[in-house]
Amino acid sequence: MSRPVLAIAERTVLQDALLALVSGGVRHLAVVDADGRCVGMVTDRMLAAEWAYRPMAFARHTVAMICHDEPPMIDRDATVAAAAKVMRRCGSDAVVVADPDLYPIGVLTSGDIIALLAKPDPERSGDHARA
């Protein structure tokens, strides 16, 4: 999980969201309401698609306009399997991890899950994994 999570306000225009992604060196941003609670996630792919579809609106449209109705979000106590299910249901390669009050605390990506699954098993130190 990436921490600290980079978050932007839901009223942030798309061009500023892109700047936040680039300057933060990340591909996912949590989207928060005025109280700082997570209401969604915006990704580099979402911004690229929006740019291709409506380049002239990049300075006017907000991230709230492109966030999905059901945000890819999990509770901090969720299992890896639960995170994968949310990713699949939302068609996302990441989920925002939030505390019980919906404040974002991190972003878990499919890459994080793959890294976890690919960790060597100390009990099988001499074996090579078979795919």
Backbone as CSV, one residue per row, in Angstrom:
resi,resn,N_x,N_y,N_z,CA_x,CA_y,CA_z,C_x,C_y,C_z
1,MET,0.852,-1.175,0.000,0.000,0.000,0.000,0.893,1.232,0.000
2,SER,0.531,2.191,-0.817,1.260,3.454,-0.870,0.758,4.388,0.218
3,ARG,1.702,4.917,0.968,1.359,5.889,1.999,2.410,6.971,2.008
4,PRO,2.115,8.176,2.341,0.753,8.686,2.536,0.035,8.781,1.206
5,VAL,-1.257,8.731,1.278,-2.064,8.813,0.070,-2.104,10.258,-0.417
6,LEU,-2.014,10.441,-1.712,-2.196,11.776,-2.277,-3.673,11.948,-2.573
7,ALA,-4.232,13.035,-2.092,-5.663,13.274,-2.264,-5.889,14.661,-2.834
8,ILE,-6.973,14.767,-3.607,-7.374,16.054,-4.164,-8.854,16.255,-3.891
9,ALA,-9.256,17.504,-3.870,-10.661,17.841,-3.628,-11.503,17.487,-4.840
10,GLU,-12.741,17.103,-4.593,-13.637,16.699,-5.684,-13.919,17.845,-6.654
11,ARG,-13.687,19.054,-6.263,-13.926,20.208,-7.138,-12.676,20.606,-7.951
12,THR,-11.597,19.836,-7.810,-10.366,20.099,-8.552,-10.598,19.888,-10.044
13,VAL,-10.145,20.838,-10.855,-10.292,20.667,-12.306,-9.284,19.641,-12.804
14,LEU,-9.612,19.028,-13.928,-8.820,17.916,-14.447,-7.368,18.289,-14.718
15,GLN,-7.123,19.483,-15.223,-5.738,19.858,-15.505,-4.912,19.922,-14.222
16,ASP,-5.529,20.338,-13.117,-4.813,20.366,-11.842,-4.629,18.956,-11.276
17,ALA,-5.578,18.071,-11.551,-5.430,16.677,-11.134,-4.253,16.042,-11.871
18,LEU,-4.133,16.321,-13.155,-3.012,15.800,-13.932,-1.691,16.317,-13.370
19,LEU,-1.641,17.579,-13.041,-0.434,18.158,-12.447,-0.103,17.464,-11.124
20,ALA,-1.113,17.175,-10.310,-0.898,16.484,-9.032,-0.342,15.079,-9.253
21,LEU,-0.862,14.378,-10.262,-0.347,13.040,-10.584,1.122,13.100,-10.983
22,VAL,1.427,14.005,-11.892,2.787,14.106,-12.409,3.755,14.560,-11.315
23,SER,3.396,15.594,-10.584,4.303,16.097,-9.550,4.438,15.118,-8.395
24,GLY,3.406,14.323,-8.137,3.474,13.333,-7.073,4.105,12.022,-7.502
25,GLY,4.285,11.841,-8.807,4.874,10.613,-9.308,4.011,9.386,-9.049
26,VAL,2.689,9.589,-9.098,1.754,8.495,-8.838,0.794,8.329,-10.011
27,ARG,0.010,7.241,-9.987,-0.979,6.999,-11.036,-2.399,7.047,-10.508
28,HIS,-2.565,7.197,-9.177,-3.886,7.187,-8.556,-3.956,8.281,-7.492
29,LEU,-5.070,8.981,-7.477,-5.310,10.002,-6.461,-6.649,9.733,-5.793
30,ALA,-6.666,9.795,-4.473,-7.942,9.731,-3.765,-8.648,11.059,-3.988
31,VAL,-9.960,11.008,-4.127,-10.767,12.211,-4.275,-11.558,12.371,-2.986
32,VAL,-11.471,13.555,-2.384,-12.109,13.783,-1.091,-13.104,14.933,-1.162
33,ASP,-14.093,14.868,-0.251,-15.076,15.953,-0.156,-14.512,17.076,0.709
34,ALA,-15.332,18.063,1.000,-14.886,19.227,1.766,-14.433,18.864,3.178
35,ASP,-14.911,17.733,3.700,-14.514,17.287,5.042,-13.303,16.365,5.017
36,GLY,-12.772,16.079,3.836,-11.609,15.220,3.716,-11.927,13.740,3.637
37,ARG,-13.211,13.402,3.497,-13.616,11.996,3.387,-13.557,11.551,1.924
38,CYS,-13.137,10.323,1.726,-12.971,9.798,0.378,-14.322,9.611,-0.308
39,VAL,-14.410,10.132,-1.519,-15.622,9.980,-2.323,-15.313,9.335,-3.676
40,GLY,-14.036,9.033,-3.918,-13.684,8.415,-5.181,-12.193,8.346,-5.395
41,MET,-11.845,7.982,-6.613,-10.449,7.893,-7.019,-10.363,8.314,-8.478
42,VAL,-9.311,9.028,-8.808,-9.052,9.386,-10.197,-7.694,8.809,-10.562
43,THR,-7.611,8.306,-11.800,-6.383,7.645,-12.248,-5.815,8.326,-13.478
44,ASP,-4.578,7.989,-13.771,-3.953,8.529,-14.973,-4.712,8.100,-16.225
45,ARG,-5.244,6.891,-16.223,-6.004,6.404,-17.379,-7.318,7.164,-17.548
46,MET,-7.962,7.467,-16.451,-9.211,8.231,-16.530,-8.948,9.616,-17.119
47,LEU,-7.864,10.234,-16.670,-7.530,11.569,-17.178,-7.133,11.513,-18.652
48,ALA,-6.387,10.483,-19.033,-6.001,10.345,-20.442,-7.228,10.153,-21.325
49,ALA,-8.175,9.338,-20.863,-9.398,9.116,-21.639,-10.214,10.392,-21.757
50,GLU,-10.299,11.139,-20.677,-11.058,12.386,-20.702,-10.394,13.409,-21.618
51,TRP,-9.062,13.443,-21.593,-8.320,14.354,-22.467,-8.584,14.002,-23.931
52,ALA,-8.566,12.729,-24.252,-8.797,12.300,-25.627,-10.216,12.609,-26.080
53,TYR,-11.159,12.513,-25.156,-12.567,12.717,-25.489,-12.962,14.194,-25.490
54,ARG,-12.474,14.946,-24.510,-12.856,16.360,-24.373,-11.656,17.237,-23.989
55,PRO,-10.696,17.416,-24.854,-9.501,18.184,-24.468,-9.799,19.641,-24.102
56,MET,-10.808,20.202,-24.691,-11.107,21.615,-24.413,-11.788,21.814,-23.053
57,ALA,-12.264,20.740,-22.443,-12.954,20.851,-21.158,-12.028,20.560,-19.980
58,PHE,-10.763,20.280,-20.254,-9.831,19.888,-19.194,-9.650,20.969,-18.128
59,ALA,-9.820,22.197,-18.495,-9.668,23.292,-17.536,-10.978,23.628,-16.828
60,ARG,-12.095,23.019,-17.264,-13.411,23.330,-16.666,-14.009,22.172,-15.883
61,HIS,-13.821,20.961,-16.359,-14.431,19.799,-15.707,-13.667,19.423,-14.448
62,THR,-14.420,18.982,-13.452,-13.807,18.589,-12.185,-13.656,17.076,-12.109
63,VAL,-12.842,16.636,-11.159,-12.652,15.198,-10.995,-13.944,14.521,-10.553
64,ALA,-14.795,15.224,-9.839,-16.075,14.642,-9.427,-16.907,14.248,-10.642
65,MET,-16.724,14.939,-11.746,-17.493,14.656,-12.953,-17.070,13.349,-13.620
66,ILE,-15.869,12.860,-13.330,-15.418,11.630,-13.975,-15.271,10.469,-12.993
67,CYS,-15.491,10.713,-11.710,-15.420,9.630,-10.722,-16.631,8.722,-10.882
68,HIS,-16.422,7.456,-10.607,-17.490,6.473,-10.693,-18.446,6.616,-9.510
69,ASP,-19.675,6.178,-9.720,-20.675,6.244,-8.655,-20.268,5.423,-7.439
70,GLU,-19.675,4.264,-7.687,-19.218,3.416,-6.594,-17.700,3.503,-6.534
71,PRO,-17.165,4.240,-5.564,-15.714,4.410,-5.528,-14.990,3.111,-5.195
72,PRO,-13.853,2.858,-5.832,-13.056,1.683,-5.497,-12.355,1.928,-4.158
73,MET,-13.020,1.498,-3.084,-12.529,1.805,-1.753,-12.753,0.603,-0.842
74,ILE,-11.810,0.391,0.066,-11.927,-0.671,1.050,-11.602,-0.126,2.430
75,ASP,-12.063,-0.829,3.444,-11.740,-0.515,4.826,-10.309,-0.969,5.114
76,ARG,-9.666,-0.322,6.041,-8.273,-0.661,6.351,-8.100,-2.090,6.844
77,ASP,-9.164,-2.727,7.331,-9.090,-4.094,7.823,-9.492,-5.131,6.770
78,ALA,-9.740,-4.698,5.547,-10.166,-5.616,4.483,-9.037,-6.568,4.113
79,THR,-9.417,-7.733,3.662,-8.431,-8.718,3.213,-7.957,-8.378,1.799
80,VAL,-6.873,-9.022,1.399,-6.369,-8.847,0.039,-7.407,-9.349,-0.960
81,ALA,-8.072,-10.448,-0.624,-9.112,-10.985,-1.505,-10.255,-9.988,-1.670
82,ALA,-10.645,-9.345,-0.586,-11.712,-8.337,-0.661,-11.281,-7.169,-1.543
83,ALA,-10.035,-6.756,-1.429,-9.519,-5.665,-2.268,-9.569,-6.059,-3.735
84,ALA,-9.162,-7.292,-4.034,-9.187,-7.772,-5.424,-10.607,-7.807,-5.964
85,LYS,-11.562,-8.207,-5.139,-12.965,-8.240,-5.576,-13.472,-6.840,-5.897
86,VAL,-13.110,-5.861,-5.077,-13.530,-4.478,-5.348,-12.890,-3.987,-6.638
87,MET,-11.619,-4.290,-6.836,-10.949,-3.889,-8.080,-11.671,-4.477,-9.287
88,ARG,-12.012,-5.737,-9.195,-12.695,-6.387,-10.320,-14.068,-5.785,-10.548
89,ARG,-14.835,-5.601,-9.483,-16.191,-5.048,-9.605,-16.167,-3.637,-10.188
90,CYS,-15.182,-2.846,-9.784,-15.098,-1.452,-10.242,-14.303,-1.294,-11.528
91,GLY,-13.689,-2.361,-12.006,-12.866,-2.258,-13.211,-11.653,-1.386,-12.992
92,SER,-11.069,-1.488,-11.819,-9.955,-0.634,-11.430,-8.720,-1.469,-11.131
93,ASP,-7.551,-0.849,-11.235,-6.322,-1.542,-10.870,-5.818,-1.103,-9.498
94,ALA,-6.683,-0.414,-8.747,-6.306,0.051,-7.414,-7.558,0.349,-6.596
95,VAL,-7.360,0.392,-5.283,-8.426,0.802,-4.372,-7.849,1.782,-3.367
96,VAL,-8.687,2.704,-2.922,-8.307,3.581,-1.827,-8.599,2.831,-0.541
97,VAL,-7.650,2.827,0.375,-7.835,2.228,1.692,-8.232,3.362,2.628
98,ALA,-9.353,3.176,3.321,-9.880,4.246,4.172,-10.094,3.740,5.600
99,ASP,-10.069,4.670,6.531,-10.383,4.324,7.918,-11.902,4.255,8.075
100,PRO,-12.412,3.884,9.240,-13.864,3.755,9.406,-14.665,5.037,9.144
101,ASP,-14.006,6.190,9.243,-14.684,7.465,8.970,-14.527,7.914,7.521
102,LEU,-13.979,7.038,6.692,-13.780,7.253,5.255,-12.641,8.210,4.903
103,TYR,-11.747,8.465,5.857,-10.568,9.263,5.539,-9.543,8.357,4.865
104,PRO,-9.023,8.759,3.700,-8.082,7.893,2.987,-6.757,7.777,3.737
105,ILE,-6.248,6.535,3.806,-4.963,6.314,4.480,-3.928,5.678,3.548
106,GLY,-4.338,5.258,2.363,-3.407,4.674,1.426,-4.086,4.250,0.139
107,VAL,-3.290,3.792,-0.793,-3.791,3.243,-2.055,-3.135,1.883,-2.244
108,LEU,-3.953,0.873,-2.461,-3.473,-0.485,-2.721,-3.678,-0.760,-4.204
109,THR,-2.605,-1.125,-4.895,-2.686,-1.361,-6.338,-2.592,-2.850,-6.652
110,SER,-2.951,-3.189,-7.872,-2.803,-4.584,-8.305,-1.332,-4.983,-8.268
111,GLY,-0.453,-4.043,-8.520,0.983,-4.311,-8.413,1.388,-4.682,-6.994
112,ASP,0.776,-4.026,-6.007,1.046,-4.367,-4.605,0.611,-5.799,-4.309
113,ILE,-0.543,-6.185,-4.846,-1.055,-7.539,-4.620,-0.148,-8.566,-5.293
114,ILE,0.287,-8.279,-6.509,1.192,-9.196,-7.211,2.508,-9.333,-6.443
115,ALA,3.034,-8.229,-5.951,4.280,-8.277,-5.167,4.098,-9.127,-3.914
116,LEU,2.950,-9.011,-3.277,2.672,-9.810,-2.088,2.613,-11.300,-2.433
117,LEU,1.926,-11.615,-3.519,1.796,-13.010,-3.926,3.119,-13.592,-4.422
118,ALA,3.976,-12.764,-4.957,5.240,-13.233,-5.519,6.368,-13.309,-4.496
119,LYS,6.109,-12.905,-3.267,7.139,-12.984,-2.234,7.583,-14.428,-2.056
120,PRO,8.876,-14.644,-1.922,9.349,-16.012,-1.715,8.790,-16.590,-0.414
121,ASP,8.447,-17.859,-0.445,7.957,-18.560,0.730,9.176,-19.072,1.495
122,PRO,9.394,-18.584,2.732,10.592,-18.996,3.464,10.628,-20.503,3.741
123,GLU,9.482,-21.165,3.762,9.436,-22.604,4.004,9.891,-23.387,2.786
124,ARG,9.901,-22.764,1.613,10.301,-23.433,0.372,11.527,-22.750,-0.202
125,SER,12.499,-22.425,0.636,13.641,-21.618,0.234,14.418,-22.167,-0.957
126,GLY,14.496,-23.492,-1.114,15.260,-24.048,-2.220,14.452,-24.270,-3.465
127,ASP,13.134,-24.227,-3.355,12.268,-24.478,-4.498,12.130,-23.259,-5.383
128,HIS,11.906,-23.510,-6.636,11.560,-22.430,-7.565,10.057,-22.488,-7.789
129,ALA,9.448,-21.344,-7.832,7.995,-21.302,-8.051,7.675,-21.817,-9.445
130,ARG,6.575,-22.523,-9.534,6.121,-23.021,-10.836,4.861,-22.256,-11.238
131,ALA,4.862,-21.807,-12.474,3.695,-21.071,-12.965,2.834,-21.954,-13.815
